[in-house]
Amino acid sequence: MSFASKLKTADIKTLAPIIFYAAVGIIFLVLLPFANFPPHIGLTGALSLVTAYGLLKNRFWAMWLVAALFIIAMTLSLYTLYFIGLNNLGVSLMIIAYAVLALVFTVHLALKSRAESA
């Protein structure tokens, strides 16, 4: 199935996690030079793009990457919020939004895979 035909037949519930992980991957890779090239940002961005590909192609390993990215997202978010606090409100709100969206899409994909396996 080609990419264009998959986009035509997919609904928003299927495409939303793919768009989220692809957007996070692109944003992290774009922010990489601005943050002095920390390796965890680059690896998280690359892993997010690979996860988006795996979800798009319905690969069996995509759910494992979603679980790994959830752990990474929560660790990164809590660490950043602990050290930034509410000193920078804009960054804090974006980090909270990233953590909440990561949680929502992880739960959504876990329930979806559980329903498919039953």
KOLDRENLO-6247 format. One record per atom (N, C-alpha, C): residue in one letter; x, y, z. Coordinates in steps of 0.001 Angstrom, whole numbers, padded with zeros to 6 digits, always signed. Each point is the difference from the previous one (the first is absolute). Last residue first. Layout:
! KOLDRENLO-6247
AXYZ/...
//
This chain:
! KOLDRENLO-6247
A-007001-009155+020921/A-001064-000774+000633/A-000989-000551-001007/S+003729+002938-001069/S+000490-001338+000339/S-001100-000876+000616/E-000801+004561-001196/E+000291-000754-001206/E+000449-001421+000309/A-000791+003071+003518/A-001272-000334-000643/A+000229-000835-001268/R+003755+001661+002283/R-000654-001004+000826/R-001329-000444-000624/S+002387+003510-001976/S+000691-001272-000248/S-000617-001118+000826/K-001717+004341+000641/K-000262-000415-001380/K+000673-001352-000279/L+000816+002134+004117/L-001379-000510-000059/L-000344-000510-001389/A+004169+002017+000523/A-000039-001229+000791/A-001400-000604-000013/L+000690+004184-002069/L+000580-001087-000795/L+000008-001310+000764/H-001600+003851+002267/H-000831-000259-001181/H+000537-001180-000814/V+002552+001582+003639/V-001196-000714+000468/V-000892-000363-001185/T+003713+002611-000991/T+000441-001312+000465/T-001185-000831+000466/F-000734+004482-001248/F+000229-000860-001167/F+000524-001374+000394/V-000755+003216+003447/V-001254-000258-000715/V+000222-000965-001162/L+003807+001531+002426/L-000835-000888+000801/L-001271-000387-000751/A+002757+003194-001970/A+000684-001296-000018/A-000804-001028+000789/L-001504+004425+000111/L-000253-000624-001300/L+000687-001351-000123/V+000818+002512+003902/V-001415-000412-000044/V-000318-000683-001328/A+004311+001835+000534/A-000182-001140+000904/A-001439-000512-000054/Y+001036+003920-002449/Y+000699-001163-000573/Y-000217-001240+000863/A-001624+004082+001641/A-000803-000445-001142/A+000630-001231-000655/I+002427+002068+003442/I-001194-000649+000553/I-000885-000520-001125/I+003695+002515-001256/I+000459-001275+000545/I-001183-000775+000591/M-000795+004371-001551/M+000276-000905-001123/M+000452-001370+000485/L-000691+003378+003217/L-001275-000405-000594/L+000205-000947-001179/S+003843+001859+002043/S-000691-000906+000926/S-001323-000489-000577/V+002437+003288-002335/V+000654-001305-000098/V-000704-001008+000904/G-001562+004411+000277/G-000219-000544-001343/G+000594-001382-000169/L+000739+002480+004057/L-001363-000521-000117/L-000267-000635-001361/N+004320+000747+003115/N-000299+000269-001396/N-001344-000648-000310/N+001273-000284+004391/N+000738+001204-000358/N-000266+000420-001442/L-001626-003814+002921/L-000882+000882-000761/L+000697+001317-000331/G+002740-004512+000526/G-001084+000462+000860/G-000977+000812-000835/I+004396-002258-001034/I-000472+001300-000490/I-001030+000567+000959/F+001793-004263+000948/F+001088+000973-000001/F-000398+001368-000530/Y-003177-003615+000215/Y+000601+000117+001325/Y+001059+001099+000022/L-002079-001187-004084/L-000886+000776+000868/L+000586+000180+001395/T+002362-002725-003056/T+000002+001393-000450/T-000882+000863+000895/Y+000038-004629+000821/Y+001321+000561+000276/Y+000046+001482-000360/L-003871-002432-001113/L+000097+000216+001449/L+001345+000612+000386/S-000652-001129-004567/S-000930+001042+000433/S+000131+000297+001490/L+002526-003561-001914/L+000456+001289-000516/L-000882+001143+000504/T-001346-004376+001039/T+001257+000313+000678/T+000505+001378-000414/M-003808-001676-002192/M-000298+000321+001394/M+001262+000388+000765/A+000494-001435-004466/A-000731+001269+000063/A-000303+000405+001432/I+002008-004227-000821/I+000934+001090-000292/I-000696+001354+000143/I-002660-003827+000390/I+000915+000081+001147/I+000979+001157-000185/F-002823-000889-003576/F-000787+000483+001125/F+000887+000156+001234/L+001824-001938-003871/L-000111+001451-000107/L-000844+000592+001118/A+000365-004686-000266/A+001308+000575+000321/A-000050+001519-000053/A-003856-002316-001349/A+000218-000171+001452/A+001337+000606+000427/V-000946-000059-004576/V-000927+000922+000667/V+000191-000090+001509/L+002335-003059-002627/L+000598+001330-000077/L-000889+001051+000657/W-001646-004348-000332/W+001139+000001+000922/W+000687+001357-000004/M-003436-000730-003093/M-000552+000159+001354/M+001101-000022+001051/A+001101-000802-004567/A-000359+001403+000238/A-000539+000219+001407/W+001308-004243-002267/W+000912+000600+000966/W-000368+001442+000341/F-002312-002667-003348/F-000238-000570+001321/F+000851+000665+001076/R-001794+002588-004474/R+001044-000953+000372/R-000244-000481+001434/N-002444+003161-003406/N-000560-001027+000885/N+001015-001093+000320/K+000547+004309-002484/K+000089-001279-000709/K-000528-001178+000811/L+000009+004410+001833/L-000573+000172-001338/L-000050-001319-000753/L+002149+000190+004207/L-001462+000089+000145/L-000682+000131-001355/G+004701+000011+000072/G-000511-001301+000419/G-001504-000007+000180/Y+002161+004107-000961/Y+000063-000907-001152/Y-000586-001363+000357/A+000417+003073+003468/A-001045+000443-000932/A-000031-000888-001239/T+003463-000752+003057/T-001285-000437+000547/T-001153+000412-000916/V+004302+001534-001006/V-000081-001436-000272/V-001320-000557+000513/L+000905+004476+000998/L-000235-000162-001442/L-000107-001476-000391/S+001112+001015+004450/S-001382+000418-000273/S-000331-000146-001484/L+004421-000784+001422/L-000877-001082+000442/L-001472+000335-000248/A+003221+003332-000854/A+000130-001086-000975/A-000922-001162+000357/G+000165+003577+003061/G-000574+000427-001273/G+000052-001089-001051/T+002114-000757+004129/T-001454+000011+000182/T-000701+000426-001290/L+004693+000157+000074/L-000474-001382+000026/L-001514-000084+000176/G+002033+004283+000178/G+000133-000587-001330/G-000517-001427-000061/I+000169+002148+004181/I-001007+000654-000840/I+000031-000588-001411/H+003242-001434+003116/H-001316-000537+000338/H-001112+000653-000829/P+004670+001417-000350/P-000336-001253-000683/P-001391-000534+000314/P+001543+005251-000312/P-000025-001046+001029/P-000468-001321-000635/F+001324+004718-002066/F+000085-001403-000401/F+000050-001002+001156/N-000842+004971+000195/N+001407-000456+000020/N+000147-001506-000166/A-004112+002648-000441/A+000265-000459+001361/A+001423-000548+000148/F-001812+001543-004177/F-000235+001111+000918/F+000339-000357+001443/P+000181-003235-003610/P+001112+000958-000041/P-000164+001165+000977/L-003552-003339-000097/L+001298-000555+000345/L+001147+001005-000090/L-004845+000415-001224/L+000514+000647+001214/L+001407-000455+000375/V-002287-001981-003679/V+000204+001415-000319/V+000593+000731+001206/L-001220-004486+000532/L+001171+000086-000871/L+000286+001433-000422/F-003852-000873+002620/F+001216-000293+000768/F+001250+000110-000861/I-004186+000535-002125/I+000267+001119+000922/I+001278-000249+000788/I-001540-003463-002808/I+000493+001139-000789/I+000360+001167+000921/G-001973-003772+002011/G+001307-000331-000550/G+000613+001149-000775/V-004402+000413+001589/V+000948+000051+001114/V+001409-000301-000505/A-003477-000439-003109/A+000215+001410+000348/A+000999+000141+001137/A-001322-004365-001252/A+000785+000616-001070/A+000308+001465+000319/Y-002811-002364+002948/Y+001374-000478+000099/Y+000882+000571-001108/F-004618+001180-000061/F+000633+000435+001246/F+001465-000428+000053/I-002681-001520-003579/I+000322+001425-000152/I+000719+000511+001253/I-001600-004351+000166/I+001060+000073-001007/I+000451+001442-000173/P-003739-000895+002786/P+001280-000384+000618/P+001177+000085-000971/A-004315+001095-001813/A+000419+000921+001062/A+001289-000443+000698/L-002501-002557-003490/L+001048+000928-000421/L+000528+000892+001124/T-003600-003193+000638/T+001182-000723-000458/T+001150+000944-000303/K-004196+001719+001233/K+000492-000778+001135/K+001248-000798-000361/I-002385+002492-003312/I+000802+000869+000858/I+000557-000757+001204/D-000969-002851-004425/D-000772+000997+000737/D+000924+000763+000946/A+000976-002635-004986/A+000166+000059+001458/A-000888+001075+000612/T+000506-000922-004813/T-000884-000945+000685/T+000068+000097+001519/K+002675+002778-002948/K-001397+000157-000412/K-000938-000898+000795/L+004734-000238+000607/L-000522+001256+000535/L-001467+000194-000357/K+002256-003689-001804/K-000160-000193+001448/K-000559+001261+000647/S+001124+000120-004546/S-001239-000756+000201/S-000238-000273+001491/A+003999+002206-001224/A-001154+000838-000338/A-001316-000747+000233/F+004113-002347+000582/F-000177+001008+001046/F-001248+000839-000268/S+000046-004995-001934/S+000831+001195-000103/S-000355+001004+001102/M-000250-005503-000091/M-000854+001171+000000/M+000900+001234+000000/
//
